[in-house]
Amino acid sequence: MSTPLQAAIASIAEETDTLLAALLPDPELAGDERCLVEAMRYATLGAGKRFRPFLVVAATLACSGVRQRALHVGAAIECIHAYSLIHDDLPAMDDDDLRRGRPTVHKAFDEATAILAGDALQAYAFQILAMPETHPDPEVRIRLSSGLARAAGALGMCGGQALDIAASQAERDMGWIIRMQRLKTGALIAFSCEAGALLSESVEHRRSALLSYGLDIGMAFQIADDLLDIEGNEEEVGKRLSKDTEQGKGTLPVVMGIEVAREYADMLVKQAVAKLDLFGPNADLLREAALFSLQRRN
Amino acid sequence: MSTPLQAAIASIAEETDTLLAALLPDPELAGDERCLVEAMRYATLGAGKRFRPFLVVAATLACSGVRQRALHVGAAIECIHAYSLIHDDLPAMDDDDLRRGRPTVHKAFDEATAILAGDALQAYAFQILAMPETHPDPEVRIRLSSGLARAAGALGMCGGQALDIAASQAERDMGWIIRMQRLKTGALIAFSCEAGALLSESVEHRRSALLSYGLDIGMAFQIADDLLDIEGNEEEVGKRLSKDTEQGKGTLPVVMGIEVAREYADMLVKQAVAKLDLFGPNADLLREAALFSLQRRN
């Protein structure tokens, strides 16, 4: 028996897969650049949890928006997420061979194709957002595009990754880690929530409530990830574990201690849920998702 | 004494530099991700010819559009162009140490920073296009965004680069080279021209005339580049020459012979200029630019 949350997660993941498979360029139609299109599809289709599309849909439902439009935005965000994983896995970055239980893109293809597939996926995200299916009003589409660019760029995801690769061990104190994670993973997760308000042209305080909710649960999920990295079972999680610990990279559970990190995540989740009060029962999925972050096993 | 074309080129290059310097994130304000922002600025400011911004402005003037908006679009396209050069120069791609007479980004910084600076510049291009300064009508901005995403993505610039790195020597016949160049450099140059029509909400046949003009002169410029690569003076051009020839990569002058390639470029320029008839004297800058492509020395 699955809970309503599990059923919603599974259904949104399936719909996102179907939509991405339809939206992404078809390798049958591509010429000699087939390899590039295959790498884009390999990285994007199949094994993702579709956490960000789930958040877009749940936040859109909280604002009484249109589900199909939310799926479109979710697909665009997945393209950005997938590209960031491809580039993060490269030898010059984290140098990972395995991702979601499969060879990383530069292992399954080659480095040059991996760089290009990431680049092309980023462009494709903005192409998806520009489609009328995303929202009939061009003003909404351009706001989404601007928000995604900001969340993905130098003052968001890319900035966080730059911080992560540049900092010395000594710099990695609690404040630094929180700032880095907010940029590296928090910005895109927060935008996924904010997009629900943008899509339904909600009033400003709803937009900012969803943004804050996203930043809090983004951090809570990251702590859950880091705890899994320390305590989890490699087979269950599907990627090489304890890598951050091996490399001496600070994570909140390492710096704060496991118990304090767990309490901090608990506090973040309560704070996130409190932001949802103004949405009433429409935000139930978002509430359950926040609580779920504390019990993650993979 | 400079010709009106040279004066226009110099002025647009200067205005583009000033605009990009103001638009790009400020390293003084960035935190520990300063290095990323510095790499983005290093790659984008300083040494570019600003050929694409020139085309946007000239095409916008041909359509009686607003010059300042064209400069904004030109700045966005330069971010895409700069990111593509950073990534093309990486060791896994063309492995170049020198670009525009300066160390490439992965030499001046490091590989990880180069990958991220390229990624962040691509995001920034879409952020610039989304600004109201680009055009007051959001529908125009989203059309520009869609067009840029298409030109930069798998069926444009990235697709062309994928073709270029994947093909064997045997495949590199005339038809293959023309298709590859159309994608790798032609798509973005053609979009630069098309943007003039999009910005001024011109009728469809003006948009398609500028697009065709762009494809033709893009190819003519590429041939001029390839001829310089064979005949040019390394110091004058500011990059390592004859690299394509060394690596046995086919270019049109190599495959067709120098004289036939020159005739082909001449034909392309005539064809491009013919497309401008419907714009009258407003298109004089575009006409002169086309003719100039035949006399390039750097």
Interface residues (C-beta under 8 A of the other chain):
Chain A: P25 A30 G31 D32 E33 C35 L36 V37 M40 Y83 S84 H87 L90 A92 M93 D110 E111 A112 T113 I115 L116 G118 D119 A120 Q122 A123 Y124 F126 Q127 L129 A130 M131 P138 E139 R141 I142 R143 S145 S146 L148 A149 R150 A152 G153 A154 L155 G156 C158 G159 G160 Q161 A162 L163 I165 A166 A167 E171 W176 R179 L183
Chain B: P25 A30 G31 D32 E33 C35 L36 V37 M40 Y83 S84 H87 L90 A92 M93 D110 E111 A112 T113 I115 L116 G118 D119 A120 Q122 A123 Y124 F126 Q127 L129 A130 M131 P138 E139 R141 I142 R143 S145 S146 L148 A149 R150 A152 G153 A154 L155 G156 C158 G159 G160 Q161 A162 L163 I165 A166 A167 E171 W176 R179 L183
